[in-house]
Amino acid sequence: MDKNHALGAFAALSQSTRLEVFRLLIKAGDAGMLAGDISDTLDVRQNTMSANLSILARSGLIRNEREGRSIRYFADMDGMRGLLAFLMEDCCGGNPDLCQPVINELACAC
């Protein structure tokens, strides 16, 4: 992940509702959640939620799949791992072997 992509991801997460959505989708795991269920769970109007979901999708932190007339959203674990790897790439004074156990734990194949 490059710096500009990382900045976009951080910008997407810097708003309270979007951060809550991302955490909710991580918790939902492989099942994901329908857009309407996300709105209901977080008590956010659907048009507002739609805008927030679009921003998160453009950032690469979530993905979606159409199910008939509905859209199911999922946390994009590859996007999250990329962001975490970006943060950790120069850790430990440029000696990543020292940080490898932490990197391995963060990069789980959930």
N, CA, C and O atoms as a printed pandas DataFrame, in Angstrom:
     atom_number atom_name residue_name chain_id  residue_number  x_coord  y_coord  z_coord
0              1         N          MET        A               1    0.850   -1.175    0.000
1              2        CA          MET        A               1    0.000    0.000    0.000
2              3         C          MET        A               1    0.893    1.234    0.000
3              4         O          MET        A               1    1.881    1.299    0.731
4              5         N          ASP        A               2    0.537    2.203   -0.820
5              6        CA          ASP        A               2    1.319    3.432   -0.857
6              7         C          ASP        A               2    0.730    4.469    0.108
7              8         O          ASP        A               2   -0.349    4.277    0.668
8              9         N          LYS        A               3    1.463    5.565    0.285
9             10        CA          LYS        A               3    1.071    6.592    1.249
10            11         C          LYS        A               3   -0.286    7.196    0.928
11            12         O          LYS        A               3   -1.088    7.408    1.838
12            13         N          ASN        A               4   -0.570    7.480   -0.347
13            14        CA          ASN        A               4   -1.848    8.098   -0.703
14            15         C          ASN        A               4   -3.029    7.181   -0.415
15            16         O          ASN        A               4   -4.076    7.640    0.042
16            17         N          HIS        A               5   -2.866    5.886   -0.680
17            18        CA          HIS        A               5   -3.924    4.934   -0.372
18            19         C          HIS        A               5   -4.149    4.857    1.139
19            20         O          HIS        A               5   -5.290    4.807    1.598
20            21         N          ALA        A               6   -3.060    4.847    1.907
21            22        CA          ALA        A               6   -3.159    4.819    3.367
22            23         C          ALA        A               6   -3.868    6.076    3.886
23            24         O          ALA        A               6   -4.702    5.991    4.787
24            25         N          LEU        A               7   -3.540    7.229    3.323
25            26        CA          LEU        A               7   -4.205    8.469    3.731
26            27         C          LEU        A               7   -5.697    8.408    3.459
27            28         O          LEU        A               7   -6.497    8.873    4.271
28            29         N          GLY        A               8   -6.083    7.832    2.309
29            30        CA          GLY        A               8   -7.502    7.676    1.994
30            31         C          GLY        A               8   -8.207    6.774    2.991
31            32         O          GLY        A               8   -9.336    7.050    3.394
32            33         N          ALA        A               9   -7.544    5.693    3.391
33            34        CA          ALA        A               9   -8.126    4.778    4.370
34            35         C          ALA        A               9   -8.280    5.471    5.727
35            36         O          ALA        A               9   -9.312    5.342    6.385
36            37         N          PHE        A              10   -7.251    6.202    6.135
37            38        CA          PHE        A              10   -7.349    6.912    7.416
38            39         C          PHE        A              10   -8.424    7.992    7.365
39            40         O          PHE        A              10   -9.140    8.196    8.346
40            41         N          ALA        A              11   -8.546    8.678    6.249
41            42        CA          ALA        A              11   -9.593    9.697    6.112
42            43         C          ALA        A              11  -10.972    9.055    6.226
43            44         O          ALA        A              11  -11.869    9.610    6.860
44            45         N          ALA        A              12  -11.138    7.889    5.614
45            46        CA          ALA        A              12  -12.426    7.197    5.691
46            47         C          ALA        A              12  -12.749    6.814    7.133
47            48         O          ALA        A              12  -13.904    6.904    7.552
48            49         N          LEU        A              13  -11.763    6.396    7.880
49            50        CA          LEU        A              13  -11.986    5.964    9.258
50            51         C          LEU        A              13  -12.027    7.113   10.263
51            52         O          LEU        A              13  -12.319    6.897   11.439
52            53         N          SER        A              14  -11.741    8.321    9.812
53            54        CA          SER        A              14  -11.670    9.455   10.736
54            55         C          SER        A              14  -13.038   10.031   11.096
55            56         O          SER        A              14  -13.120   10.991   11.862
56            57         N          GLN        A              15  -14.098    9.465   10.559
57            58        CA          GLN        A              15  -15.458    9.903   10.873
58            59         C          GLN        A              15  -16.115    8.823   11.734
59            60         O          GLN        A              15  -15.986    7.635   11.437
60            61         N          SER        A              16  -16.799    9.213   12.769
61            62        CA          SER        A              16  -17.312    8.299   13.785
62            63         C          SER        A              16  -18.197    7.182   13.209
63            64         O          SER        A              16  -17.992    6.012   13.532
64            65         N          THR        A              17  -19.164    7.522   12.372
65            66        CA          THR        A              17  -20.072    6.500   11.827
66            67         C          THR        A              17  -19.309    5.505   10.971
67            68         O          THR        A              17  -19.541    4.300   11.069
68            69         N          ARG        A              18  -18.400    5.993   10.130
69            70        CA          ARG        A              18  -17.641    5.080    9.276
70            71         C          ARG        A              18  -16.758    4.155   10.101
71            72         O          ARG        A              18  -16.623    2.978    9.766
72            73         N          LEU        A              19  -16.161    4.655   11.162
73            74        CA          LEU        A              19  -15.365    3.802   12.039
74            75         C          LEU        A              19  -16.250    2.733   12.682
75            76         O          LEU        A              19  -15.852    1.572   12.778
76            77         N          GLU        A              20  -17.449    3.123   13.123
77            78        CA          GLU        A              20  -18.380    2.155   13.708
78            79         C          GLU        A              20  -18.793    1.102   12.685
79            80         O          GLU        A              20  -18.880   -0.081   13.016
80            81         N          VAL        A              21  -19.048    1.518   11.443
81            82        CA          VAL        A              21  -19.409    0.577   10.382
82            83         C          VAL        A              21  -18.276   -0.421   10.163
83            84         O          VAL        A              21  -18.514   -1.628   10.101
84            85         N          PHE        A              22  -17.068    0.067   10.047
85            86        CA          PHE        A              22  -15.931   -0.806    9.791
86            87         C          PHE        A              22  -15.768   -1.822   10.920
87            88         O          PHE        A              22  -15.559   -3.006   10.658
88            89         N          ARG        A              23  -15.861   -1.377   12.159
89            90        CA          ARG        A              23  -15.747   -2.283   13.300
90            91         C          ARG        A              23  -16.898   -3.292   13.318
91            92         O          ARG        A              23  -16.693   -4.460   13.647
92            93         N          LEU        A              24  -18.101   -2.848   12.968
93            94        CA          LEU        A              24  -19.256   -3.736   12.918
94            95         C          LEU        A              24  -19.066   -4.816   11.858
95            96         O          LEU        A              24  -19.399   -5.979   12.084
96            97         N          LEU        A              25  -18.528   -4.429   10.700
97            98        CA          LEU        A              25  -18.312   -5.401    9.630
98            99         C          LEU        A              25  -17.179   -6.371    9.964
99           100         O          LEU        A              25  -17.227   -7.533    9.562
100          101         N          ILE        A              26  -16.177   -5.918   10.682
101          102        CA          ILE        A              26  -15.132   -6.835   11.144
102          103         C          ILE        A              26  -15.762   -7.867   12.071
103          104         O          ILE        A              26  -15.475   -9.060   11.972
104          105         N          LYS        A              27  -16.621   -7.401   12.969
105          106        CA          LYS        A              27  -17.290   -8.303   13.901
106          107         C          LYS        A              27  -18.206   -9.287   13.164
107          108         O          LYS        A              27  -18.318  -10.444   13.571
108          109         N          ALA        A              28  -18.858   -8.846   12.091
109          110        CA          ALA        A              28  -19.778   -9.702   11.336
110          111         C          ALA        A              28  -19.040  -10.823   10.611
111          112         O          ALA        A              28  -19.626  -11.866   10.321
112          113         N          GLY        A              29  -17.770  -10.614   10.320
113          114        CA          GLY        A              29  -16.961  -11.651    9.680
114          115         C          GLY        A              29  -17.418  -11.999    8.282
115          116         O          GLY        A              29  -17.863  -11.136    7.525
116          117         N          ASP        A              30  -17.304  -13.290    7.941
117          118        CA          ASP        A              30  -17.611  -13.759    6.593
118          119         C          ASP        A              30  -19.079  -13.588    6.213
119          120         O          ASP        A              30  -19.403  -13.553    5.026
120          121         N          ALA        A              31  -19.963  -13.480    7.187
121          122        CA          ALA        A              31  -21.391  -13.316    6.899
122          123         C          ALA        A              31  -21.691  -11.926    6.363
123          124         O          ALA        A              31  -22.657  -11.748    5.621
124          125         N          GLY        A              32  -20.882  -10.940    6.723
125          126        CA          GLY        A              32  -21.151   -9.575    6.301
126          127         C          GLY        A              32  -22.494   -9.107    6.824
127          128         O          GLY        A              32  -23.095   -9.747    7.687
128          129         N          MET        A              33  -22.957   -7.995    6.300
129          130        CA          MET        A              33  -24.257   -7.453    6.705
130          131         C          MET        A              33  -24.895   -6.735    5.532
131          132         O          MET        A              33  -24.210   -6.131    4.706
132          133         N          LEU        A              34  -26.218   -6.809    5.471
133          134        CA          LEU        A              34  -26.955   -6.041    4.472
134          135         C          LEU        A              34  -26.923   -4.568    4.849
135          136         O          LEU        A              34  -26.876   -4.220    6.029
136          137         N          ALA        A              35  -26.950   -3.706    3.840
137          138        CA          ALA        A              35  -26.867   -2.269    4.076
138          139         C          ALA        A              35  -27.960   -1.796    5.037
139          140         O          ALA        A              35  -27.690   -0.997    5.934
140          141         N          GLY        A              36  -29.177   -2.278    4.858
141          142        CA          GLY        A              36  -30.276   -1.871    5.729
142          143         C          GLY        A              36  -30.058   -2.298    7.168
143          144         O          GLY        A              36  -30.408   -1.571    8.098
144          145         N          ASP        A              37  -29.480   -3.480    7.355
145          146        CA          ASP        A              37  -29.198   -3.960    8.712
146          147         C          ASP        A              37  -28.112   -3.122    9.384
147          148         O          ASP        A              37  -28.160   -2.880   10.590
148          149         N          ILE        A              38  -27.140   -2.687    8.598
149          150        CA          ILE        A              38  -26.093   -1.808    9.145
150          151         C          ILE        A              38  -26.738   -0.503    9.605
151          152         O          ILE        A              38  -26.471   -0.029   10.710
152          153         N          SER        A              39  -27.589    0.077    8.756
153          154        CA          SER        A              39  -28.285    1.322    9.102
154          155         C          SER        A              39  -29.107    1.161   10.366
155          156         O          SER        A              39  -29.066    2.011   11.256
156          157         N          ASP        A              40  -29.861    0.057   10.444
157          158        CA          ASP        A              40  -30.710   -0.176   11.611
158          159         C          ASP        A              40  -29.881   -0.368   12.876
159          160         O          ASP        A              40  -30.205    0.188   13.926
160          161         N          THR        A              41  -28.815   -1.152   12.777
161          162        CA          THR        A              41  -27.976   -1.434   13.950
162          163         C          THR        A              41  -27.360   -0.166   14.513
163          164         O          THR        A              41  -27.287    0.011   15.729
164          165         N          LEU        A              42  -26.916    0.720   13.620
165          166        CA          LEU        A              42  -26.242    1.942   14.065
166          167         C          LEU        A              42  -27.185    3.137   14.161
167          168         O          LEU        A              42  -26.768    4.241   14.515
168          169         N          ASP        A              43  -28.470    2.907   13.841
169          170        CA          ASP        A              43  -29.486    3.964   13.895
170          171         C          ASP        A              43  -29.080    5.190   13.066
171          172         O          ASP        A              43  -29.070    6.325   13.542
172          173         N          VAL        A              44  -28.746    4.899   11.799
173          174        CA          VAL        A              44  -28.345    5.943   10.850
174          175         C          VAL        A              44  -29.281    5.864    9.648
175          176         O          VAL        A              44  -29.568    4.770    9.161
176          177         N          ARG        A              45  -29.762    7.011    9.163
177          178        CA          ARG        A              45  -30.636    7.026    7.989
178          179         C          ARG        A              45  -29.958    6.333    6.812
179          180         O          ARG        A              45  -28.740    6.416    6.654
180          181         N          GLN        A              46  -30.754    5.646    5.985
181          182        CA          GLN        A              46  -30.191    4.846    4.903
182          183         C          GLN        A              46  -29.424    5.683    3.878
183          184         O          GLN        A              46  -28.392    5.235    3.379
184          185         N          ASN        A              47  -29.906    6.892    3.552
185          186        CA          ASN        A              47  -29.172    7.697    2.572
186          187         C          ASN        A              47  -27.831    8.165    3.134
187          188         O          ASN        A              47  -26.849    8.245    2.395
188          189         N          THR        A              48  -27.775    8.473    4.416
189          190        CA          THR        A              48  -26.519    8.844    5.057
190          191         C          THR        A              48  -25.585    7.637    5.105
191          192         O          THR        A              48  -24.385    7.758    4.858
192          193         N          MET        A              49  -26.148    6.474    5.427
193          194        CA          MET        A              49  -25.340    5.259    5.487
194          195         C          MET        A              49  -24.793    4.914    4.117
195          196         O          MET        A              49  -23.647    4.482    4.001
196          197         N          SER        A              50  -25.580    5.095    3.090
197          198        CA          SER        A              50  -25.134    4.803    1.733
198          199         C          SER        A              50  -23.897    5.619    1.374
199          200         O          SER        A              50  -22.954    5.095    0.781
200          201         N          ALA        A              51  -23.901    6.902    1.735
201          202        CA          ALA        A              51  -22.742    7.762    1.465
202          203         C          ALA        A              51  -21.520    7.271    2.234
203          204         O          ALA        A              51  -20.415    7.236    1.694
204          205         N          ASN        A              52  -21.721    6.895    3.486
205          206        CA          ASN        A              52  -20.597    6.409    4.300
206          207         C          ASN        A              52  -20.060    5.082    3.775
207          208         O          ASN        A              52  -18.847    4.873    3.759
208          209         N          LEU        A              53  -20.934    4.193    3.349
209          210        CA          LEU        A              53  -20.496    2.914    2.796
210          211         C          LEU        A              53  -19.708    3.118    1.508
211          212         O          LEU        A              53  -18.735    2.407    1.256
212          213         N          SER        A              54  -20.120    4.077    0.699
213          214        CA          SER        A              54  -19.395    4.375   -0.545
214          215         C          SER        A              54  -17.982    4.866   -0.256
215          216         O          SER        A              54  -17.036    4.470   -0.937
216          217         N          ILE        A              55  -17.836    5.712    0.732
217          218        CA          ILE        A              55  -16.514    6.234    1.098
218          219         C          ILE        A              55  -15.621    5.091    1.588
219          220         O          ILE        A              55  -14.455    5.002    1.204
220          221         N          LEU        A              56  -16.165    4.230    2.426
221          222        CA          LEU        A              56  -15.384    3.088    2.924
222          223         C          LEU        A              56  -15.004    2.136    1.798
223          224         O          LEU        A              56  -13.896    1.601    1.784
224          225         N          ALA        A              57  -15.912    1.922    0.860
225          226        CA          ALA        A              57  -15.612    1.024   -0.267
226          227         C          ALA        A              57  -14.510    1.614   -1.144
227          228         O          ALA        A              57  -13.606    0.894   -1.569
228          229         N          ARG        A              58  -14.577    2.917   -1.416
229          230        CA          ARG        A              58  -13.525    3.561   -2.220
230          231         C          ARG        A              58  -12.172    3.511   -1.531
231          232         O          ARG        A              58  -11.136    3.504   -2.195
232          233         N          SER        A              59  -12.173    3.476   -0.216
233          234        CA          SER        A              59  -10.912    3.444    0.531
234          235         C          SER        A              59  -10.271    2.059    0.509
235          236         O          SER        A              59   -9.103    1.912    0.871
236          237         N          GLY        A              60  -11.025    1.045    0.088
237          238        CA          GLY        A              60  -10.498   -0.315    0.050
238          239         C          GLY        A              60  -10.635   -1.068    1.363
239          240         O          GLY        A              60  -10.064   -2.147    1.522
240          241         N          LEU        A              61  -11.393   -0.504    2.312
241          242        CA          LEU        A              61  -11.542   -1.152    3.611
242          243         C          LEU        A              61  -12.763   -2.057    3.688
243          244         O          LEU        A              61  -12.823   -2.941    4.543
244          245         N          ILE        A              62  -13.735   -1.849    2.810
245          246        CA          ILE        A              62  -14.886   -2.745    2.749
246          247         C          ILE        A              62  -15.149   -3.102    1.294
247          248         O          ILE        A              62  -14.689   -2.419    0.380
248          249         N          ARG        A              63  -15.893   -4.178    1.095
249          250        CA          ARG        A              63  -16.316   -4.583   -0.240
250          251         C          ARG        A              63  -17.782   -4.961   -0.159
251          252         O          ARG        A              63  -18.328   -5.126    0.931
252          253         N          ASN        A              64  -18.425   -5.099   -1.324
253          254        CA          ASN        A              64  -19.846   -5.438   -1.312
254          255         C          ASN        A              64  -20.179   -6.451   -2.390
255          256         O          ASN        A              64  -19.444   -6.616   -3.363
256          257         N          GLU        A              65  -21.297   -7.123   -2.196
257          258        CA          GLU        A              65  -21.837   -8.069   -3.166
258          259         C          GLU        A              65  -23.335   -7.818   -3.271
259          260         O          GLU        A              65  -24.030   -7.680   -2.264
260          261         N          ARG        A              66  -23.811   -7.763   -4.493
261          262        CA          ARG        A              66  -25.243   -7.575   -4.716
262          263         C          ARG        A              66  -25.957   -8.894   -4.478
263          264         O          ARG        A              66  -25.511   -9.949   -4.928
264          265         N          GLU        A              67  -27.070   -8.818   -3.763
265          266        CA          GLU        A              67  -27.947   -9.960   -3.530
266          267         C          GLU        A              67  -29.344   -9.549   -3.945
267          268         O          GLU        A              67  -30.127   -9.065   -3.128
268          269         N          GLY        A              68  -29.655   -9.744   -5.219
269          270        CA          GLY        A              68  -30.954   -9.288   -5.724
270          271         C          GLY        A              68  -31.022   -7.775   -5.654
271          272         O          GLY        A              68  -30.219   -7.079   -6.275
272          273         N          ARG        A              69  -31.977   -7.273   -4.899
273          274        CA          ARG        A              69  -32.146   -5.821   -4.758
274          275         C          ARG        A              69  -31.369   -5.260   -3.575
275          276         O          ARG        A              69  -31.365   -4.049   -3.355
276          277         N          SER        A              70  -30.718   -6.120   -2.817
277          278        CA          SER        A              70  -29.968   -5.694   -1.636
278          279         C          SER        A              70  -28.473   -5.785   -1.891
279          280         O          SER        A              70  -28.023   -6.453   -2.823
280          281         N          ILE        A              71  -27.719   -5.105   -1.050
281          282        CA          ILE        A              71  -26.258   -5.157   -1.121
282          283         C          ILE        A              71  -25.739   -5.580    0.243
283          284         O          ILE        A              71  -26.095   -5.000    1.269
284          285         N          ARG        A              72  -24.891   -6.601    0.236
285          286        CA          ARG        A              72  -24.264   -7.093    1.459
286          287         C          ARG        A              72  -22.839   -6.551    1.502
287          288         O          ARG        A              72  -22.117   -6.602    0.507
288          289         N          TYR        A              73  -22.445   -6.035    2.652
289          290        CA          TYR        A              73  -21.118   -5.450    2.840
290          291         C          TYR        A              73  -20.278   -6.320    3.757
291          292         O          TYR        A              73  -20.790   -6.970    4.668
292          293         N          PHE        A              74  -18.977   -6.318    3.497
293          294        CA          PHE        A              74  -18.004   -7.101    4.244
294          295         C          PHE        A              74  -16.784   -6.228    4.524
295          296         O          PHE        A              74  -16.452   -5.350    3.728
296          297         N          ALA        A              75  -16.121   -6.466    5.643
297          298        CA          ALA        A              75  -14.815   -5.845    5.860
298          299         C          ALA        A              75  -13.856   -6.480    4.859
299          300         O          ALA        A              75  -13.848   -7.700    4.693
300          301         N          ASP        A              76  -13.060   -5.670    4.202
301          302        CA          ASP        A              76  -12.061   -6.184    3.260
302          303         C          ASP        A              76  -10.778   -6.427    4.050
303          304         O          ASP        A              76   -9.998   -5.508    4.300
304          305         N          MET        A              77  -10.582   -7.667    4.430
305          306        CA          MET        A              77   -9.451   -8.008    5.293
306          307         C          MET        A              77   -8.119   -7.778    4.586
307          308         O          MET        A              77   -7.130   -7.445    5.239
308          309         N          ASP        A              78   -8.073   -7.947    3.270
309          310        CA          ASP        A              78   -6.834   -7.647    2.546
310          311         C          ASP        A              78   -6.515   -6.161    2.634
311          312         O          ASP        A              78   -5.357   -5.782    2.802
312          313         N          GLY        A              79   -7.536   -5.323    2.520
313          314        CA          GLY        A              79   -7.328   -3.883    2.655
314          315         C          GLY        A              79   -6.844   -3.516    4.048
315          316         O          GLY        A              79   -5.955   -2.680    4.205
316          317         N          MET        A              80   -7.436   -4.150    5.060
317          318        CA          MET        A              80   -7.017   -3.879    6.427
318          319         C          MET        A              80   -5.590   -4.361    6.660
319          320         O          MET        A              80   -4.797   -3.658    7.287
320          321         N          ARG        A              81   -5.251   -5.555    6.164
321          322        CA          ARG        A              81   -3.879   -6.051    6.313
322          323         C          ARG        A              81   -2.891   -5.139    5.598
323          324         O          ARG        A              81   -1.794   -4.902    6.103
324          325         N          GLY        A              82   -3.267   -4.626    4.430
325          326        CA          GLY        A              82   -2.397   -3.708    3.705
326          327         C          GLY        A              82   -2.130   -2.440    4.496
327          328         O          GLY        A              82   -1.004   -1.944    4.530
328          329         N          LEU        A              83   -3.165   -1.920    5.130
329          330        CA          LEU        A              83   -3.003   -0.709    5.936
330          331         C          LEU        A              83   -2.121   -0.981    7.152
331          332         O          LEU        A              83   -1.244   -0.179    7.474
332          333         N          LEU        A              84   -2.347   -2.097    7.820
333          334        CA          LEU        A              84   -1.515   -2.444    8.973
334          335         C          LEU        A              84   -0.065   -2.690    8.558
335          336         O          LEU        A              84    0.862   -2.292    9.263
336          337         N          ALA        A              85    0.127   -3.339    7.423
337          338        CA          ALA        A              85    1.490   -3.574    6.933
338          339         C          ALA        A              85    2.177   -2.257    6.611
339          340         O          ALA        A              85    3.366   -2.095    6.885
340          341         N          PHE        A              86    1.433   -1.303    6.024
341          342        CA          PHE        A              86    1.990    0.013    5.730
342          343         C          PHE        A              86    2.488    0.670    7.016
343          344         O          PHE        A              86    3.575    1.248    7.041
344          345         N          LEU        A              87    1.701    0.582    8.073
345          346        CA          LEU        A              87    2.086    1.199    9.351
346          347         C          LEU        A              87    3.309    0.536    9.967
347          348         O          LEU        A              87    4.106    1.188   10.642
348          349         N          MET        A              88    3.452   -0.762    9.730
349          350        CA          MET        A              88    4.509   -1.523   10.387
350          351         C          MET        A              88    5.764   -1.720    9.535
351          352         O          MET        A              88    6.747   -2.278   10.022
352          353         N          GLU        A              89    5.754   -1.280    8.288
353          354        CA          GLU        A              89    6.841   -1.659    7.382
354          355         C          GLU        A              89    8.218   -1.162    7.808
355          356         O          GLU        A              89    9.222   -1.781    7.457
356          357         N          ASP        A              90    8.291   -0.078    8.542
357          358        CA          ASP        A              90    9.583    0.441    8.973
358          359         C          ASP        A              90    9.761    0.341   10.488
359          360         O          ASP        A              90   10.515    1.105   11.089
360          361         N          CYS        A              91    9.062   -0.603   11.085
361          362        CA          CYS        A              91    9.100   -0.686   12.543
362          363         C          CYS        A              91   10.474   -1.140   13.045
363          364         O          CYS        A              91   11.309   -1.626   12.283
364          365         N          CYS        A              92   10.667   -0.972   14.301
365          366        CA          CYS        A              92   11.878   -1.439   14.999
366          367         C          CYS        A              92   13.159   -0.886   14.381
367          368         O          CYS        A              92   14.145   -1.605   14.219
368          369         N          GLY        A              93   13.129    0.383   14.045
369          370        CA          GLY        A              93   14.323    1.018   13.507
370          371         C          GLY        A              93   14.786    0.431   12.188
371          372         O          GLY        A              93   15.982    0.405   11.897
372          373         N          GLY        A              94   13.834   -0.040   11.388
373          374        CA          GLY        A              94   14.183   -0.610   10.089
374          375         C          GLY        A              94   14.621   -2.064   10.161
375          376         O          GLY        A              94   15.105   -2.612    9.171
376          377         N          ASN        A              95   14.457   -2.695   11.316
377          378        CA          ASN        A              95   14.804   -4.103   11.482
378          379         C          ASN        A              95   13.512   -4.895   11.710
379          380         O          ASN        A              95   13.175   -5.214   12.850
380          381         N          PRO        A              96   12.785   -5.213   10.626
381          382        CA          PRO        A              96   11.469   -5.839   10.776
382          383         C          PRO        A              96   11.501   -7.220   11.426
383          384         O          PRO        A              96   10.465   -7.698   11.888
384          385         N          ASP        A              97   12.666   -7.872   11.473
385          386        CA          ASP        A              97   12.735   -9.177   12.140
386          387         C          ASP        A              97   12.341   -9.071   13.615
387          388         O          ASP        A              97   11.763  -10.001   14.176
388          389         N          LEU        A              98   12.654   -7.940   14.233
389          390        CA          LEU        A              98   12.296   -7.752   15.636
390          391         C          LEU        A              98   10.785   -7.649   15.824
391          392         O          LEU        A              98   10.255   -8.045   16.862
392          393         N          CYS        A              99   10.099   -7.119   14.822
393          394        CA          CYS        A              99    8.657   -6.926   14.894
394          395         C          CYS        A              99    7.874   -8.061   14.241
395          396         O          CYS        A              99    6.644   -8.050   14.272
396          397         N          GLN        A             100    8.548   -9.026   13.659
397          398        CA          GLN        A             100    7.864  -10.060   12.893
398          399         C          GLN        A             100    6.758  -10.777   13.667
399          400         O          GLN        A             100    5.708  -11.051   13.086
400          401         N          PRO        A             101    6.945  -11.094   14.950
401          402        CA          PRO        A             101    5.841  -11.743   15.676
402          403         C          PRO        A             101    4.572  -10.877   15.704
403          404         O          PRO        A             101    3.464  -11.394   15.559
404          405         N          VAL        A             102    4.734   -9.575   15.890
405          406        CA          VAL        A             102    3.576   -8.670   15.898
406          407         C          VAL        A             102    2.963   -8.606   14.506
407          408         O          VAL        A             102    1.741   -8.666   14.367
408          409         N          ILE        A             103    3.785   -8.487   13.482
409          410        CA          ILE        A             103    3.292   -8.426   12.100
410          411         C          ILE        A             103    2.536   -9.703   11.762
411          412         O          ILE        A             103    1.468   -9.646   11.151
412          413         N          ASN        A             104    3.075  -10.851   12.150
413          414        CA          ASN        A             104    2.406  -12.128   11.890
414          415         C          ASN        A             104    1.051  -12.181   12.579
415          416         O          ASN        A             104    0.081  -12.671   12.000
416          417         N          GLU        A             105    0.975  -11.693   13.786
417          418        CA          GLU        A             105   -0.297  -11.698   14.534
418          419         C          GLU        A             105   -1.309  -10.774   13.879
419          420         O          GLU        A             105   -2.487  -11.118   13.787
420          421         N          LEU        A             106   -0.870   -9.605   13.421
421          422        CA          LEU        A             106   -1.778   -8.658   12.778
422          423         C          LEU        A             106   -2.237   -9.136   11.411
423          424         O          LEU        A             106   -3.328   -8.787   10.961
424          425         N          ALA        A             107   -1.423   -9.917   10.763
425          426        CA          ALA        A             107   -1.714  -10.364    9.394
426          427         C          ALA        A             107   -2.409  -11.721    9.393
427          428         O          ALA        A             107   -2.234  -12.505    8.461
428          429         N          CYS        A             108   -3.192  -12.002   10.425
429          430        CA          CYS        A             108   -3.877  -13.298   10.473
430          431         C          CYS        A             108   -4.766  -13.469    9.255
431          432         O          CYS        A             108   -5.261  -12.496    8.687
432          433         N          ALA        A             109   -4.958  -14.703    8.868
433          434        CA          ALA        A             109   -5.831  -15.008    7.721
434          435         C          ALA        A             109   -7.230  -15.281    8.233
435          436         O          ALA        A             109   -7.767  -16.376    8.065
436          437         N          CYS        A             110   -7.818  -14.265    8.865
437          438        CA          CYS        A             110   -9.146  -14.398    9.474
438          439         C          CYS        A             110  -10.203  -14.711    8.431
439          440         O          CYS        A             110  -11.378  -14.857    8.768
